[in-house]
Amino acid sequence: MRFVRATADRIGQDDGAIAEIDGAERRSKNGRAILQMIELPALWTILPHKAQIKRKVELLSQAGVVDAEWYLKHYDDVAKSGADPMEHYIKYGANEGRLPNGSL
């Protein structure tokens, strides 16, 4: 992160751009933490990938972490693709730094 901040300073970006970088990094860390929260025991790794995703979706639903309606409204690309918001968050959104709900 220091390299990114130093590079941004060197090329003359303002503090807003640096804050945006910091925010994206924080969102990405939050996403990874959520994925760790629903990490499945080693036994689950022998099951097909679809079964693993289905179980992670169940865990996220129980935890109430992803607000599916908010996610689709906030990320129109996901809505247009017709993807399940929770499945999208597990597969892509968390690692991309997307927020799972409007409260985080």
Residue pairs with C-beta under 8 A, 6 or more apart in sequence:
1 21
1 22
1 25
4 21
5 18
5 21
8 17
8 18
8 21
9 18
24 97
25 97
27 97
27 98
27 99
27 104
28 94
28 95
28 96
28 97
30 99
30 104
31 89
31 93
31 94
31 95
31 96
31 97
31 98
31 100
32 94
32 95
34 60
34 65
34 94
34 100
35 90
35 94
35 95
37 59
37 63
37 65
38 56
38 59
38 60
38 63
38 90
40 52
40 55
40 56
44 51
44 52
44 55
45 52
53 87
53 90
53 91
56 90
57 84
57 86
57 87
57 90
60 66
60 86
60 89
60 90
60 100
61 86
65 100
65 101
66 85
66 86
66 89
66 100
66 101
67 100
67 101
67 102
67 103
68 84
68 85
68 86
70 101
70 102
71 78
71 85
71 88
71 89
71 93
71 98
71 100
71 101
72 78
72 79
72 85
73 79
74 99
74 102
75 93
75 98
78 85
78 88
78 93
81 88
89 98
89 100
92 98
93 100
94 100
